[in-house]
């Protein structure tokens, strides 16, 4: 799994305008997530992780940490199969 090359030119602007998104992103990073990004104009925060178990644990932890309603979903990416 790699997060190399992930970039969102709007991310800094969106995080400045919406402090809750910045708090969520920072909480995810403090919890150990390495590849945290916003989609497009920031409607979604996503994280790349090794496996589903890691995703489930992080989703549970972040919902507990953030005192605001959050929707979390753990999904598998569609990628190259060996």
C-alpha positions as a printed NumPy array, in Angstrom:
array([[  0.   ,   0.   ,   0.   ],
       [  1.306,   3.406,  -0.894],
       [  0.062,   6.925,  -0.466],
       [  2.8  ,   8.431,  -2.611],
       [  1.566,  11.121,  -4.931],
       [ -1.645,  11.884,  -3.023],
       [ -2.295,  15.598,  -3.264],
       [ -5.298,  17.911,  -3.082],
       [ -4.651,  21.549,  -3.986],
       [ -7.853,  22.611,  -2.205],
       [ -7.082,  20.832,   1.059],
       [ -5.342,  23.694,   2.92 ],
       [ -8.085,  26.162,   1.985],
       [-10.883,  23.792,   2.999],
       [ -9.227,  22.891,   6.319],
       [ -8.844,  26.595,   7.141],
       [-12.498,  27.257,   6.392],
       [-13.899,  24.184,   8.171],
       [-12.11 ,  23.554,  11.508],
       [-14.083,  20.353,  12.159],
       [-12.553,  18.74 ,   9.069],
       [ -9.094,  19.764,  10.233],
       [ -9.824,  18.314,  13.684],
       [-10.937,  15.015,  12.107],
       [ -7.845,  14.872,   9.887],
       [ -5.526,  15.64 ,  12.808],
       [ -7.24 ,  13.046,  15.026],
       [ -6.834,  10.4  ,  12.342],
       [ -3.137,  11.218,  11.976],
       [ -2.591,  11.211,  15.763],
       [ -4.253,   7.788,  15.846],
       [ -1.609,   6.443,  13.483],
       [ -3.171,   6.906,  10.046],
       [ -0.442,   7.882,   7.59 ],
       [ -2.341,   8.639,   4.379],
       [ -5.181,  11.018,   5.303],
       [ -6.631,  13.196,   2.544],
       [ -9.716,  15.164,   1.592],
       [-11.592,  14.358,  -1.575],
       [-12.088,  17.227,  -3.99 ],
       [-13.438,  20.22 ,  -2.123],
       [-13.542,  18.327,   1.163],
       [-16.858,  16.518,   1.253],
       [-15.058,  13.37 ,   2.443],
       [-11.961,  12.58 ,   4.479],
       [-10.369,   9.265,   3.538],
       [ -7.528,   7.154,   4.877],
       [ -5.49 ,   4.423,   3.185],
       [ -4.795,   1.491,   5.519],
       [ -3.333,  -2.015,   5.256],
       [ -6.444,  -4.051,   5.926],
       [-10.075,  -4.079,   6.978],
       [ -9.35 ,  -4.804,  10.655],
       [ -7.156,  -1.714,  10.911],
       [ -9.934,   0.303,   9.255],
       [-12.612,  -0.972,  11.629],
       [-10.474,  -0.154,  14.678],
       [ -9.68 ,   3.335,  13.409],
       [-13.339,   4.03 ,  12.528],
       [-14.445,   3.034,  16.028],
       [-11.697,   5.102,  17.65 ],
       [-12.359,   8.259,  15.628],
       [-16.122,   8.118,  16.256],
       [-15.344,   7.952,  19.974],
       [-12.804,  10.816,  19.858],
       [-14.81 ,  13.326,  17.816],
       [-17.758,  14.843,  19.653],
       [-19.764,  15.358,  16.489],
       [-21.841,  12.879,  14.478],
       [-19.642,  11.052,  11.974],
       [-20.41 ,   8.545,   9.28 ],
       [-17.626,   6.052,   8.726],
       [-17.359,   3.324,   6.137],
       [-14.564,   0.809,   5.659],
       [-14.215,  -0.3  ,   2.052],
       [-11.759,  -2.201,  -0.079],
       [-10.116,  -0.424,  -2.965],
       [-10.311,  -1.79 ,  -6.456],
       [ -6.794,  -2.414,  -7.575],
       [ -4.396,  -4.59 ,  -9.417],
       [ -4.733,  -8.252,  -8.538],
       [ -1.784, -10.604,  -8.481]])
